[in-house]
């Protein structure tokens, strides 16, 4: 059984999260998935098409998990840290846009 790394805050978790995303293809796939999630959420709210909500996890996780399993070759942080990992996706997305994290 794996030891689950414990974090006391998101600020403590985020450097670990970035370390789990050292492969540029993995980061780009995350970026594409997060962009798709934002687009689907906006479309869902704008059109009132609430049935599209089922597509959010599919859109986000499918891109991310392909990045981890085939390019990063590690297990997604989602499995051990689901809430911090979800927040990490959006913070990394912002940091990529701002140039703090490379594409």
MMTF fields as JSON, N, C-alpha, C and O atoms, coordinates in Angstrom:
{
  "mmtfVersion": "1.0.0",
  "mmtfProducer": "UNKNOWN",
  "numBonds": 411,
  "numAtoms": 412,
  "numGroups": 103,
  "numChains": 1,
  "numModels": 1,
  "chainsPerModel": [1],
  "groupsPerChain": [103],
  "chainIdList": ["A"],
  "bondAtomList": [4, 2, 8, 6, 12, 10, 16, 14, 20, 18, 24, 22, 28, 26, 32, 30, 36, 34, 40, 38, 44, 42, 48, 46, 52, 50, 56, 54, 60, 58, 64, 62, 68, 66, 72, 70, 76, 74, 80, 78, 84, 82, 88, 86, 92, 90, 96, 94, 100, 98, 104, 102, 108, 106, 112, 110, 116, 114, 120, 118, 124, 122, 128, 126, 132, 130, 136, 134, 140, 138, 144, 142, 148, 146, 152, 150, 156, 154, 160, 158, 164, 162, 168, 166, 172, 170, 176, 174, 180, 178, 184, 182, 188, 186, 192, 190, 196, 194, 200, 198, 204, 202, 208, 206, 212, 210, 216, 214, 220, 218, 224, 222, 228, 226, 232, 230, 236, 234, 240, 238, 244, 242, 248, 246, 252, 250, 256, 254, 260, 258, 264, 262, 268, 266, 272, 270, 276, 274, 280, 278, 284, 282, 288, 286, 292, 290, 296, 294, 300, 298, 304, 302, 308, 306, 312, 310, 316, 314, 320, 318, 324, 322, 328, 326, 332, 330, 336, 334, 340, 338, 344, 342, 348, 346, 352, 350, 356, 354, 360, 358, 364, 362, 368, 366, 372, 370, 376, 374, 380, 378, 384, 382, 388, 386, 392, 390, 396, 394, 400, 398, 404, 402, 408, 406],
  "bondOrderList": [1, 1, 1, 1, 1, 1, 1, 1, 1, 1, 1, 1, 1, 1, 1, 1, 1, 1, 1, 1, 1, 1, 1, 1, 1, 1, 1, 1, 1, 1, 1, 1, 1, 1, 1, 1, 1, 1, 1, 1, 1, 1, 1, 1, 1, 1, 1, 1, 1, 1, 1, 1, 1, 1, 1, 1, 1, 1, 1, 1, 1, 1, 1, 1, 1, 1, 1, 1, 1, 1, 1, 1, 1, 1, 1, 1, 1, 1, 1, 1, 1, 1, 1, 1, 1, 1, 1, 1, 1, 1, 1, 1, 1, 1, 1, 1, 1, 1, 1, 1, 1, 1],
  "groupList": [{"groupName": "UNK", "atomNameList": ["N", "CA", "C", "O"], "elementList": ["N", "C", "C", "O"], "formalChargeList": [0, 0, 0, 0], "bondAtomList": [1, 0, 2, 1, 3, 2], "bondOrderList": [1, 1, 2], "singleLetterCode": "X", "chemCompType": "L-PEPTIDE LINKING"}],
  "groupTypeList": [0, 0, 0, 0, 0, 0, 0, 0, 0, 0, 0, 0, 0, 0, 0, 0, 0, 0, 0, 0, 0, 0, 0, 0, 0, 0, 0, 0, 0, 0, 0, 0, 0, 0, 0, 0, 0, 0, 0, 0, 0, 0, 0, 0, 0, 0, 0, 0, 0, 0, 0, 0, 0, 0, 0, 0, 0, 0, 0, 0, 0, 0, 0, 0, 0, 0, 0, 0, 0, 0, 0, 0, 0, 0, 0, 0, 0, 0, 0, 0, 0, 0, 0, 0, 0, 0, 0, 0, 0, 0, 0, 0, 0, 0, 0, 0, 0, 0, 0, 0, 0, 0, 0],
  "groupIdList": [1, 2, 3, 4, 5, 6, 7, 8, 9, 10, 11, 12, 13, 14, 15, 16, 17, 18, 19, 20, 21, 22, 23, 24, 25, 26, 27, 28, 29, 30, 31, 32, 33, 34, 35, 36, 37, 38, 39, 40, 41, 42, 43, 44, 45, 46, 47, 48, 49, 50, 51, 52, 53, 54, 55, 56, 57, 58, 59, 60, 61, 62, 63, 64, 65, 66, 67, 68, 69, 70, 71, 72, 73, 74, 75, 76, 77, 78, 79, 80, 81, 82, 83, 84, 85, 86, 87, 88, 89, 90, 91, 92, 93, 94, 95, 96, 97, 98, 99, 100, 101, 102, 103],
  "secStructList": [7, 7, 7, 7, 7, 7, 7, 1, 1, 2, 2, 2, 2, 2, 2, 2, 2, 2, 2, 6, 6, 7, 1, 2, 2, 2, 2, 2, 2, 2, 2, 2, 2, 2, 2, 2, 2, 2, 2, 2, 2, 2, 2, 2, 2, 2, 2, 6, 7, 4, 4, 4, 4, 2, 2, 2, 2, 2, 2, 2, 2, 2, 2, 2, 2, 2, 0, 0, 0, 0, 0, 0, 7, 1, 7, 7, 4, 4, 4, 6, 7, 2, 2, 2, 2, 2, 2, 2, 2, 2, 2, 2, 2, 2, 2, 2, 2, 6, 6, 1, 1, 7, 7],
  "xCoordList": [0.836, 0.0, 0.872, 1.88, 0.477, 1.211, 1.03, -0.024, 2.085, 1.939, 1.329, 1.804, 0.287, -0.348, 0.323, 0.329, 0.878, 1.525, 0.462, -0.573, 0.709, -0.24, 0.206, 1.396, -0.777, -0.518, -1.424, -2.584, -0.879, -1.648, -2.382, -3.254, -2.032, -2.663, -2.463, -1.639, -3.231, -3.038, -1.671, -1.026, -1.227, 0.092, 1.2, 2.201, 1.034, 1.989, 1.853, 2.843, 0.636, 0.359, 0.81, 1.292, 0.66, 0.855, 2.249, 2.337, 3.333, 4.639, 4.711, 5.298, 4.125, 4.053, 3.26, 3.671, 2.129, 1.271, 2.051, 1.983, 2.784, 3.573, 4.643, 4.93, 5.225, 6.212, 5.633, 6.343, 4.353, 3.658, 3.253, 2.671, 3.566, 3.219, 4.453, 4.399, 5.553, 6.803, 6.849, 7.634, 6.027, 5.994, 5.126, 3.975, 5.685, 4.953, 3.696, 2.699, 3.723, 2.519, 1.41, 0.243, 1.774, 0.784, 0.16, -1.06, 0.995, 0.476, -0.43, -1.475, -0.045, -0.868, -2.205, -3.232, -2.203, -3.465, -4.345, -5.56, -3.751, -4.516, -5.128, -6.293, -4.327, -4.805, -5.995, -6.987, -5.89, -6.99, -8.241, -9.346, -8.069, -9.209, -9.865, -11.092, -9.062, -9.608, -10.31, -11.355, -9.745, -10.41, -11.77, -12.758, -11.817, -13.076, -14.079, -15.268, -13.613, -14.493, -15.094, -16.298, -14.272, -14.748, -15.773, -16.806, -15.482, -16.4, -17.733, -18.797, -17.677, -18.92, -19.713, -20.938, -19.037, -19.732, -20.404, -21.547, -19.71, -20.301, -21.497, -22.524, -21.366, -22.461, -23.655, -24.807, -23.359, -24.415, -25.201, -26.432, -24.481, -25.137, -25.837, -26.99, -25.134, -25.684, -26.929, -27.873, -26.928, -28.058, -29.05, -30.113, -28.704, -29.572, -29.656, -30.64, -28.63, -28.594, -27.946, -26.815, -28.679, -28.133, -27.7, -26.906, -28.214, -27.812, -26.339, -25.748, -25.75, -24.337, -23.4, -22.209, -23.919, -23.065, -22.36, -21.26, -22.982, -22.345, -21.036, -20.157, -20.901, -19.713, -18.508, -17.38, -18.728, -17.614, -16.51, -15.358, -16.812, -15.707, -15.113, -13.911, -15.935, -15.429, -14.424, -13.353, -14.774, -13.897, -12.6, -11.511, -12.719, -11.53, -10.614, -9.412, -11.188, -10.358, -9.814, -8.715, -10.526, -10.023, -8.71, -7.763, -8.641, -7.397, -6.287, -5.16, -6.61, -5.609, -5.061, -3.849, -5.943, -5.495, -4.704, -3.782, -5.031, -4.193, -2.793, -1.79, -2.738, -1.441, -0.634, 0.572, -1.282, -0.555, -0.15, 1.004, -1.071, -0.793, 0.158, 0.975, 0.072, 0.854, 2.077, 3.017, 2.085, 3.205, 3.977, 5.203, 3.278, 3.932, 4.342, 5.326, 3.581, 3.807, 3.752, 4.602, 2.719, 2.469, 0.961, 0.166, 0.59, -0.833, -1.302, -0.617, -2.452, -2.969, -3.144, -3.555, -2.828, -2.98, -4.444, -4.728, -5.354, -6.79, -7.127, -8.028, -6.421, -6.73, -6.484, -7.18, -5.493, -5.188, -5.607, -5.855, -5.685, -5.983, -6.998, -6.648, -8.233, -9.189, -9.489, -9.571, -9.652, -10.027, -8.842, -8.974, -7.691, -6.491, -6.115, -5.664, -6.295, -5.954, -6.847, -6.36, -8.131, -9.048, -8.673, -8.633, -8.401, -7.963, -6.636, -6.433, -5.739, -4.446, -4.587, -3.822, -5.57, -5.806, -6.079, -5.525, -6.934, -7.304, -6.194, -6.015, -5.455, -4.333, -3.22, -2.634, -2.924, -1.916, -2.373, -1.563, -3.655, -4.225, -3.956, -3.462, -4.29, -4.031, -2.544, -2.151, -1.717, -0.276, 0.308, 1.289, -0.278, 0.168, -0.187, 0.625, -1.386, -1.809, -0.894, -0.525, -0.533, 0.306, 1.786, 2.594, 2.155, 3.548, 4.375, 5.597, 3.758, 4.477, 4.829, 5.822, 4.013, 4.257, 4.335, 3.435, 5.394, 5.537, 4.518, 4.068, 4.164, 3.314, 4.168, 3.677],
  "yCoordList": [-1.2, 0.0, 1.252, 1.322, 2.221, 3.47, 4.358, 4.368, 5.103, 6.152, 7.361, 7.8, 7.894, 9.087, 10.308, 10.48, 11.141, 12.361, 13.307, 13.512, 13.871, 14.786, 16.237, 16.551, 17.1, 18.525, 19.29, 18.929, 20.353, 21.165, 22.313, 22.934, 22.597, 23.708, 23.52, 22.716, 24.275, 24.232, 24.808, 24.318, 25.839, 26.434, 25.393, 25.439, 24.479, 23.4, 22.332, 21.724, 22.115, 21.102, 21.517, 20.681, 22.786, 23.237, 22.935, 22.495, 23.146, 22.756, 21.249, 20.851, 20.436, 18.992, 18.75, 17.968, 19.428, 19.297, 19.649, 18.924, 20.753, 21.149, 20.105, 19.853, 19.506, 18.46, 17.233, 16.512, 16.999, 15.879, 16.208, 15.375, 17.425, 17.897, 18.462, 19.539, 17.734, 18.222, 18.025, 18.684, 17.137, 16.867, 17.909, 18.127, 18.552, 19.632, 19.131, 19.85, 17.93, 17.393, 17.18, 17.455, 16.694, 16.518, 17.864, 17.97, 18.889, 20.223, 20.757, 21.34, 20.566, 21.035, 20.312, 20.927, 19.016, 18.272, 18.767, 18.88, 19.064, 19.653, 20.979, 21.263, 21.781, 23.089, 22.932, 23.65, 22.0, 21.76, 21.277, 21.743, 20.356, 19.845, 20.925, 21.009, 21.752, 22.829, 23.871, 24.394, 24.175, 25.1, 24.547, 25.281, 23.272, 22.632, 22.658, 22.888, 22.427, 22.488, 23.884, 24.022, 24.907, 26.294, 26.591, 27.207, 26.151, 26.363, 25.646, 26.235, 24.394, 23.626, 24.256, 24.345, 24.69, 25.318, 26.617, 26.88, 27.423, 28.668, 28.381, 29.052, 27.394, 27.005, 26.479, 26.798, 25.679, 25.127, 26.234, 26.227, 27.177, 28.283, 29.208, 29.588, 29.571, 30.502, 29.981, 30.733, 28.709, 28.126, 27.435, 26.997, 27.339, 26.615, 25.131, 24.468, 24.623, 23.212, 22.374, 21.911, 22.189, 21.549, 20.102, 19.563, 19.48, 18.102, 18.019, 16.94, 19.148, 19.155, 19.014, 18.755, 19.181, 19.091, 17.739, 17.66, 16.677, 15.358, 15.345, 14.529, 16.244, 16.273, 16.932, 16.767, 17.671, 18.374, 17.433, 17.615, 16.438, 15.556, 14.756, 14.491, 14.378, 13.634, 14.481, 14.001, 15.726, 16.627, 16.902, 16.814, 17.229, 17.582, 16.405, 16.47, 15.33, 14.197, 13.395, 12.851, 13.302, 12.489, 13.055, 12.301, 14.348, 14.951, 14.807, 14.44, 15.097, 15.041, 13.633, 13.446, 12.646, 11.282, 10.714, 9.928, 11.08, 10.675, 11.261, 10.581, 12.514, 13.153, 12.424, 12.235, 12.014, 11.334, 9.906, 9.521, 9.143, 7.729, 7.519, 6.599, 8.354, 8.115, 9.019, 8.657, 10.17, 11.089, 11.318, 11.209, 11.631, 11.869, 10.545, 10.481, 9.502, 8.15, 8.125, 7.537, 8.784, 8.743, 8.698, 8.814, 8.528, 8.506, 9.926, 10.68, 10.305, 11.651, 11.916, 11.036, 13.128, 13.519, 13.45, 13.406, 13.44, 13.361, 12.153, 12.223, 11.065, 9.837, 9.946, 9.312, 10.751, 10.894, 12.239, 12.351, 13.242, 14.612, 15.255, 16.189, 14.788, 15.249, 16.748, 17.368, 17.334, 18.754, 19.659, 20.602, 19.377, 20.153, 19.99, 20.944, 18.804, 18.546, 19.35, 19.929, 19.387, 20.173, 21.649, 22.319, 22.15, 23.541, 23.745, 24.765, 22.774, 22.848, 22.962, 23.679, 22.255, 22.348, 23.794, 24.287, 24.456, 25.827, 26.829, 27.802, 26.602, 27.495, 27.322, 28.309, 26.076, 25.85, 26.464, 27.033, 26.349, 26.954, 28.459, 29.017, 29.1, 30.544, 30.839, 31.768, 30.042, 30.277, 30.048, 30.693, 29.145, 28.957, 30.184, 30.652, 30.697, 31.906, 33.089, 33.877, 33.202, 34.316, 34.106, 35.0, 32.948, 32.674, 32.205, 32.113, 31.909, 31.429, 29.951, 29.495, 29.208, 27.791, 27.644, 28.097, 27.018, 26.913, 25.975, 25.008, 26.284, 25.397, 24.227, 23.327],
  "zCoordList": [0.0, 0.0, 0.0, 0.704, -0.786, -0.916, 0.308, 0.944, 0.621, 1.628, 0.95, -0.097, 1.539, 0.988, 1.608, 2.827, 0.757, 1.214, 1.76, 1.126, 2.909, 3.56, 3.371, 3.397, 3.181, 3.011, 3.959, 4.159, 4.539, 5.48, 4.815, 5.423, 3.563, 2.853, 1.362, 0.924, 0.59, -0.852, -1.223, -2.151, -0.511, -0.783, -0.619, -1.335, 0.292, 0.494, -0.602, -1.009, -1.068, -2.082, -3.483, -4.248, -3.823, -5.21, -5.773, -6.919, -5.034, -5.589, -5.906, -6.912, -5.059, -5.33, -6.617, -7.474, -6.736, -7.914, -9.191, -10.183, -9.158, -10.328, -10.649, -11.819, -9.632, -9.833, -10.516, -11.217, -10.313, -10.945, -12.386, -13.081, -12.821, -14.164, -14.867, -15.46, -14.796, -15.392, -16.905, -17.587, -17.432, -18.868, -19.573, -19.194, -20.603, -21.275, -21.991, -22.045, -22.535, -23.192, -22.169, -22.444, -21.001, -19.928, -19.553, -19.427, -19.375, -19.032, -20.134, -19.846, -21.385, -22.507, -22.559, -22.85, -22.281, -22.245, -21.104, -21.269, -19.948, -18.85, -19.284, -19.006, -19.966, -20.409, -21.356, -21.238, -22.282, -23.226, -22.479, -22.754, -21.549, -20.789, -19.953, -19.897, -19.303, -18.466, -19.327, -18.94, -20.492, -21.418, -21.836, -21.876, -22.142, -22.528, -21.374, -21.594, -20.162, -18.98, -18.842, -18.623, -18.967, -18.854, -19.949, -19.689, -21.171, -22.29, -22.046, -22.234, -21.634, -21.389, -20.251, -20.33, -19.202, -18.08, -18.522, -18.149, -19.308, -19.81, -20.707, -20.61, -21.572, -22.456, -21.652, -21.946, -20.646, -19.795, -19.11, -19.106, -18.537, -17.827, -18.815, -18.609, -19.892, -20.871, -21.578, -21.821, -21.901, -22.637, -21.718, -22.159, -20.437, -19.509, -19.84, -19.513, -20.483, -20.905, -19.807, -19.947, -18.721, -17.52, -17.744, -16.973, -18.789, -19.083, -19.499, -19.468, -19.887, -20.266, -19.067, -19.242, -17.86, -16.672, -16.56, -16.014, -17.071, -17.018, -17.799, -17.522, -18.772, -19.617, -18.944, -19.409, -17.863, -17.22, -16.749, -17.145, -15.925, -15.497, -16.655, -16.676, -17.597, -18.752, -19.542, -19.913, -19.79, -20.552, -19.792, -20.36, -18.536, -17.761, -17.494, -17.75, -16.978, -16.573, -17.743, -17.64, -18.832, -19.943, -20.483, -20.707, -20.692, -21.163, -20.125, -20.459, -18.872, -17.813, -17.63, -17.527, -17.591, -17.333, -18.5, -18.28, -19.723, -20.866, -20.673, -20.891, -20.267, -20.017, -18.967, -19.129, -17.894, -16.817, -17.196, -17.011, -17.71, -17.975, -19.151, -19.116, -20.196, -21.405, -21.563, -22.271, -20.927, -21.11, -19.814, -19.797, -18.743, -17.46, -16.814, -16.078, -17.096, -16.565, -15.025, -14.356, -14.503, -13.066, -12.829, -13.761, -11.576, -11.225, -10.961, -10.271, -11.493, -11.239, -9.737, -8.98, -9.335, -7.935, -7.487, -6.29, -8.436, -8.147, -7.279, -6.443, -7.469, -6.751, -5.254, -4.46, -4.863, -3.44, -2.864, -1.663, -3.699, -3.244, -4.183, -4.906, -4.194, -5.21, -5.186, -6.246, -4.02, -3.97, -4.291, -5.071, -3.695, -4.005, -5.472, -6.107, -6.01, -7.402, -8.348, -9.32, -8.071, -8.898, -8.848, -9.88, -7.659, -7.524, -8.252, -8.911, -8.13, -8.806, -10.311, -10.956, -10.882, -12.333, -12.746, -13.729, -11.988, -12.352, -12.041, -12.774, -10.97, -10.65, -11.687, -12.131, -12.076, -13.104, -14.437, -15.168, -14.745, -15.958, -15.955, -16.934, -14.842, -14.711, -14.85, -15.556, -14.173, -14.209, -15.604, -15.974, -16.375, -17.758, -18.594, -19.393, -18.412, -19.15, -18.801, -19.672, -17.518, -17.067, -17.355, -17.102, -17.877, -18.19, -17.009, -17.123, -15.891, -14.697, -14.811, -14.242, -15.547, -15.804, -17.315, -18.023, -17.823, -19.28, -19.914, -19.298, -21.161, -21.942, -22.382, -23.063]
}
